[in-house]
């Protein structure tokens, strides 16, 4: 199983980015997916989760209203639309496959996720 993130970069505060995560080696529509991030010097934290169909989503309080998770099962690709970015959003962003098809029960707990990408860096300047 391979996950490949892309779309990171340098953006000014208030700007937008869209991250992508392409998955291969498993039936993409058979798993829920999540985005995580790791700020420098801090532990990795959950950002968002999406169910297998895209019909259910969950967000960390810190990103609600600014970040949107979506998926395209036909393309085996997960997305994270990031708007109104803040300097505190600066981090390495990772996508991961979740055990099961829903985000129910600890949607942002790392223990519920199995396969991980290598990450893409997002830097927001003030």
N, C-alpha and C positions, 0 to 999 in steps of 0.2 A: 504494500500500500504506500502510495506517495502523495504528499500534499505539497503544492507549490504556491506560495504567496507572491503577489506582485502588487504594484501600485503605490508603494510607499514613496516618500520623498520629503523635500523641504517646502514648507508652505508658511505664509504669514498668518498670524492670528486673525481669526474670522474667515479664513479661507476654507476650501473644501478639498477632499481627496476621496477616491474610491479604491478600496482594496479589493483584490480578487484572490481566490484560492481555488486552484484546479486540483481535482482529486482523481486518482487513478488506482486501479487494483482492487476496487470493491464496487458493489452496487450503490452508487451515491444516494439513490432514493431510499435506500434501506436504513439510513442512519440520520439522526439529528446531527447538527453541526454547531460549532461554537467559535467565537473569537475571544482571544485572551490578549493581554498586553503585559509587558514587563518594563517598568520604569527603571532607569539606571540606579543600581544599588538597592532595589526593592524586590520583593517577591512578585511572582507573576499573579495577575488578578484577572478574574473573568469579566468580560465586557458584554457579551450577548450570546444568546442561544436561539436556534431556529429548529422547529420540528421538521420531520422528513418531507412534509408537503409544503412547508412554508406558511401553514395556516396559524401557527402559534409561535410567538416570539417572546423573548425575555431580555431585559436590559438591566445592567447595573445602574443604580441611581445617578451616578456621576455622569452618565452619558445619555440618559433619557431625554428625548426631544431633539438631540443633535446627531446621533448615530442611528442608522437604519440597516438592519441585517436582512438580506434577501438571498434567494438561491434560484438557480436554473438547473433543474434536474436533467433536462435534455443535454445540457452542456457540462454536467458534472462540476459545476462551478458555484462557489459561495462568494457573496459580496458583502462589503461593509461600506456604506456611503457615510462619509464623515463630513458634517457641516458645522459651521460656527466653531471651528477648531480653536483650542486654547493652548497656551504653552504647556500646561500641565497634561496635555494629551500626548506629549512627546514620549515615545516608547517604541520598543520592538513589538510588533503585532504578530500574533500567531493564530492560525486556524487549527482546528482539531475535530476529529470525528468523535461523536458521543456514543456511548453504549446504549443502544435502543433507538427508538424512532421519535421519542418525545423529549421535551425539556423538563418534564415533571421530576420532582425530587432532586433538590440541590442542582438547579440548572447551571450554576457557574462554578461548581466544584470540580477541580482538576481531576479528582479521583474518578469522575464519571466519564472521562475522555480517554480514548485509547491511542489514536495515531495523531501525530503532530507534524506540522510543517517546520521549516527552518526559520521562518519569520521574515518580516519586511519592516524596515525602519521608517518611522514617521517622526519628523522633527518640525515643531511649530515654533516659529520665531515671534517674538513680541514686538 
